Amino acid sequence: MAANDTDIRPVTWQDGAVRIIDQTALPGRLTYLELRTVAELIGAIQRLAVRGAPALGVAGAYGVALALLTDDRASIPALRAARPTAVNLAAGVDRASARIADGFEAVLAEAHAVLDEDLRANRRLSELGADWLLRRRSGRAEGDAEPRPLRLLTHCNAGALATAGWGTALGVVRELHARGLVEVVYVDETRPLLQGSRLTAWELARLGIPHLVQADGAAAGTIVSGSVDAAIVGADRIAANGDTANKVGTLGVALACAHADVPFLVAAPTSTVDLSTASGADIHVELRDEAEVLGWSGLAGQLAPPESRGHNPAFDVTPAGLVSALTTERGVVEIGRGELPGTLWGTRG
């Protein structure tokens, strides 16, 4: 079933509530939740009913409007800190909070602007990223008149569900697909909460894009075997030096790409670039409940022995030297060649 960019809006404002797609119910059911208190929104963020850095930025901005509507400004700091690794959540809260003195309507207008700007940014960065990949990895075999379709790999979910409604890494995939240049997408399942197999595969199926779901442990072998032309991932925070935080397991993909000389492209709006964070060493990596790794999503009970404890970082940090390029709505910087994200603003960060 084909779909277009208007079909998925994971976070919107409707009738005095923050309306979200409950991503914990996918792919089985497409369910919407109407959140009418800041506490409900914080709970939805923490249990990943709404997730993805840009989408969290939109949710955070709308959360400030919700705080004013319900006379609950005291909850704004807790909302801002609900997921510490993704910079967009705090940035969205801060941006909307800066309009509090102007009243509720001004705050709501600012939140709408956050959503609209993310949609435009994602469309543009997708075009730029697709162009860069085609220049870097033309795919021309001897005697071919046209580039062959690309074999891509992605980790976690960086599609419409993770943004205001188009996608970053999957936005690049969508742009390439629209040009007839996607052969297949390898979708890492993304343990422990399976954002790849549950969410990315769901989006690709809706879009009619050929894809193969694989275990996370298969990714390196798939890349090194020559089955992948490029890996494309999103980001939750990008430091001034180009270090990139993304869903845990991303670092392994980047290492395999470096070994196999396969382009590793990070796709994110400039709102995810945090020039105030000097390097990945300064990024706070969220540790989640150990039960998520001691059991298996959808299965009751603990699968590991009762004596076992769990280590469950939600993210890892990929060093800048492993990132081939960063595509944003303002351009593409080749971080692996020494360009820094700050060059997008005419500064070296």
N, C-alpha and C positions, 0 to 999 in steps of 0.2 A: 504494500500500500504506500503510494507516494504521499509526501507531505511537503509543506513549505514552511518558511520561517515564521508564519503567523500561528502555527499550530501549537507550539509549546511556549507557554509563558509561566515559568515556575514560581514567580513572585509578582503579585499585582496588588493594587489597593481597590477594594470594592465595598461600598456601603459601610464605611467606618471600620473595616477590618483588613488585616493583611491576609490575602488569599494566596495559598501556596499549593503546589502539587506535593502530595505526601510521597516522597521518593522511597520511603521504606516499604510501600505497598507495591511498587513496580518490580518486575514486569507483569505481575498477575492482574493488578487493577490500577486504572488511572483514577485516583481519588484526590479530591480537593479538600483542604482544611481552611476554615475561616477562623483566624486567630484574633481575638478581641481584647487580649491583655498582653502586656509586655512579658509577663511570666510565661504565658502560653507560647509566645514567639521564642523566648530563650529556650524553653524545653524542646521546641521543634528544631531549633538550631543544634542543640547538643545531642539530640538523638538522630541527627542527619536526615530529618524529614525535608529540610531544605539545606543545601550544601553547595560547594563550589565557590571559589573566591568572589567572582563578580556577582553571583546571585546573593551571596551573603552581604555584599556591599549594598545592594538594593534593599534587602530585608532590613539591614541596620538602619538605613535612612527612613524607611517606612515605620520602623519601630519607634523612632523619635516622634513621628507624627502620632503614632498610637499612644505614646506616653503623654503627649499633650492632651489628646482627646479624652483620655481616662484619668487625667490629673495624677500621673504617676511618674513624675520626672526623676524621683529617687531611684528608679530601676534602670535608668539610662547607663550608668557605669557598668552594671552587671551585664547588660546587653552588649556593650562594647567589648567586654572581656569574655564573652561566651565561648569563642574559639580563638585562641591567641595566635596561632601561626599565620592565618590568613590576614593580610594587611587590609583587605578591602572592607571587612566588617567594621573595624575601628574607623577607617576612613569615611565610610558611609555614615556612620553615627556622628562623627565629628562634623562632616559637611552639613548635615541636616541640623545638628545642634547649633551651628553658627547662626541659624536663622530663627532661633527660638524667640528672641526679643521682638521679632517682626510678626509673631503670631502663628497660629496653626496653619492657616492657608499658605503662608510663605514656606513653612517647613514642608508641607505636603507638596508644594510646587517644586521644591528642591529635590525631594525624593523622586518625583516624576522625572526630573531632569537627569538624575543618576541613572535611572532605567533607560531613558531614551539615548543618553550618551553611550551607554554600554552597548546597546544594539548597534549603533552606528560604528562604534569602534571595532566591534567584532566583525562586522561585514568588511570593513577596510583592511584589518589585519589579516583576514582570511585571503583576500585578493593578493596582498603583498607577500604573504607566506607562500601561496601557491606559485606566484611568479618566481620567488627565490628558489624554491625547490626545483622548478623546471629548468632554471638556469644552472643550478648546481648539479643536478642529476637528470640530464636531458633524456636518458633512456633510449637514445638512438642506437640501434644495432646497424651494422654495416649494410648499406643498401636500403635502409628504411627511409621513407620520405617524411614520416611523422613520428613524434615521440611515442613510445609505447606507454600504455597505462602503467601506473606505479603500484607497487606492492608496499603497503604502509603498515606500521605498527603503532599502536597507542596504548597508554597505560592509564588506568582509572577512567573517569568520565569528565571530559571537558567539552561537552556539547551544549545544546540549548538548555538542558536541565541544570547545568552548572553556571549559567549566565543569565542575562536578562531575556534570552530567547533565541539566540543564533548559535553561539559556540565559539570556542577559541581553537583548540587543537582539532576538534571535529568540524569547526567552521572551515579550516583549511581543507579538510577532507571533503566537505560539501562543495567547496569551490572547485576543487579538482574533479569531483564527480560530475559537476555541472558542465565541465569542459570535456567530459568523456575520458578522463585520464586516471581513473582508479580501477585497478584490476581486482584487488582484494585488500581488506584491512584485517590484520591480526589484532585481536582484542584480548589483552591480558585480563584474566578474570578479576584480579585485584583483591586478593585476600587482605583482611579477613571479612570485609563486608560486601565484597563482590560487586563493586560499582561498575566494573567492566562488563561482566556477564549479565548483570541485572539491568544496568542503565545504558551503557554505551551500545551494547548489542540491540537493545530495545529501540534506541534512536536510529541506528543504522538500518534495522529492519523496516522501520516506518519510512525511511528515505529510499529504500530499495538499493542499498549499497552492499555489494557482496562482502561478507566478513566471515572470519573463523575465530571462535572463542578458544583460547588456550590457557593452560595453567600458567601462573606467573613464572614457575620454574622452567617453562619451555622457551621463554622469551629469548634468553641469551643464545641458545642453540639455533633458534629460528633466524636470528640476526646473523650469527657467525656462519651459518650454512649458505648464506647468499640468497636467502628467500625474501629479504626485505630491502627495499630501495631507500627508505627513510623512516625514522621514528619521529612522531610528533606528539608532544605532551603539553599540558597546560601548566599553570604555576599558581601557588598560593601566596608566595612572596618572592621577589627578586631583589637581591641586595645590590648596593651601588657598584660592587666589583663584578657583578654578573653571576654570583652563586645563586642557585635557584632551589627553593623549597617546593616540593610537590609530593603527591601521595607516595607512601613508603613502597619501595620497589623500583622507583624511577631511577635511582642511582645505578642499579644493576643494568637497566636498559642502556643508560648512557655509557657505562663501561664497555658493554658488548659492542655498542656502535663505534666507540673509539678504537677498539681492537680490530673491527672489521672495516674500518674507514667508511662507515655509513653515516650520512647526515643525521644529526640529532637536533631537531628544531623545537624550540620552546615558543608557544603562542600564548600571548597574554596582552590585555590592554595596558596602557601606561599606568592606570590606577593600581596595578599590581606591582609596579616597580617602586621600591622604597629606598630612596637615596639617603634616608636617615639611618638605615641599617648598613653598616660598612661592609660586612661580609656574612657568609653563611654561619660563621661561629656565633654571631649575635642574634640568630633567629631562634626563637623559643619553639621547640618541637613539642607539640601536644602529645602527651601519653594518655591513651584511652584505657578503658576497663579491660583487665586481663581476661575476663570471660570471653571477649570477642575472639581471642586466639586459642583459648583452651577448648572451645567448642567449635561448632560449625553453623554458619548461618542457616536458619530454618530447621535445625535439628535440636531437639530438646536435650538438655543435660550437658554435662562436661564430658568430652571425649578423651582428654588427657587424664592420666592417673590423678587421683585426689591429692597426692603429695606435690604435684607439679604446680609451679607458679608461672605466670605469663609476663612477657615483655611485649608491649603493644604500642610502639611509636606510630602515630598516624601519618607521619611524613618523614622524608629524608632530604638531605641537601646535596645537590649535584654541584661539584666545583665548576667554576666558570670555564676552566680549561677543557671540560668535556662537552660544553654547549657549543654546537656549531654556529647557531644563530638564534636571535630573539626577534620575532616578528610582533610588532605592535601597530596600532593605527597610525603612528607617526613615521614608521619606517622599519627597516630591518637592520640590525647591527650584528656583525659576525664576531661574537664574543670570543670564540676559540682562536681568533686571529688578533685578539688584543683590544677590540673595540669594547667600550663600556656602555652600559645602559644610559648613563648620563649624557652621552653624545646626542641622544634624541632631544635634549633640551639645550643643546649648544654648550654643554659643560662636561667636564671629565668626571663629574660626580664627586 
